[in-house]
């Protein structure tokens, strides 16, 4: 909220039409992506120099000024206000025209560099779909209209990743992301006109699916021995693409092959093979809720007042996932230090951990800044673990009479043999615990929400469009040589000049 005193200052000046120096230029400053405070400041500045600044848009406006918006975005906003195409009767201008006019003390001549370009709709077709090029600029709902196309592209993306071709993998994922954001089902190639991120390869696959119902390349990939083996091997907890590829070249195809040949495995991989069947099963929201109750009880037992947030796909509204992620902090900075060993010790005492590996926070040890981080991985204190989840606890959670205490203690009643989960009434579930200092919590929340492509595109936007560096720890402005503080995700989006997109629409 803007303080009342400032709000009054931004109100229209009485009789401004009669007293302004340049009545033939009627300006409307678009608040979108700019914010109320900045718009109010620019309005006061313009009026103090004799410019006619209108508070609301009307047919008398001659110049629309905006900041960090494309011409298509401003045009779409105008269309919503007027119900017609007004671009031919009004100048759509970047903020540069306004600032140059302020410096000159009069409206400068509109030049090409000031004009926001509007892409014409192909053949004048009002049904043509337009799309912003960065996934972090788009709202991507959990359920969309084109899964028959996106699933095919994601198979090709995954296969490219298995073949260590990151560029191709990302290209297919970006194409799939565009299709997920479309407001309706794609029925012909005509529907794809003017859409970004759809390369020739993706378009060939889409065209074949639309015409024939399937893609020979996708089906061949899906059924190939390499794809199936790499999917099985990388599905083992603790196994990455390079290790899986080496095993594939050695003739190994599945976890059973690793056991049969006596392959040397580290602790993490041993746990991955041992609990492979359980870890391949989707984790339901009900199971995630039970684990949430357990984690909350553990954290509050060792650090009262700590805050715990369920992250990942479940925060985005998914009903199933492959693991459960939690972000933990404390409002009093510093109290979170050394917290993870206390949490894991509590969980061990309750017999709830089948495997755990904890790493300490290395961010403060390497103050080289997020702009020079060696990878996209953050450096928080974290624990990669496998929980033993009692099925009775899930049933209890689903019961309308169950309390949080009932659920969180249900797993303490039984501690059966670890090797027969189905027979013993429990299952293994992957759980990641991450501890963040409170000052970094907003950035950590944004980074651990996903989706993977959405986060990648946020970092790309920050670097290429804003000359900033974004990580799960901080946002660094290289122009100002300054780390920007934020308490909420909304503030981070505002720094980046992006419309805030809620977690439920980040499923790029």
Beta strands, then each sheet from edge to edge (+ up, - down):
strand 1: 26-29
strand 2: 52-54
strand 3: 63-66
strand 4: 91-94
strand 5: 283-284
strand 6: 306-310
strand 7: 320-321
strand 8: 324-330
strand 9: 353-359
strand 10: 381-390
strand 11: 426-435
strand 12: 468-470
strand 13: 475-477
strand 14: 482-484
sheet 1: 2+ 1+ 3+ 4+
sheet 2: 5+ 7-
sheet 3: 6+ 8- 11- 10+ 9-
sheet 4: 12+ 13- 14+
end
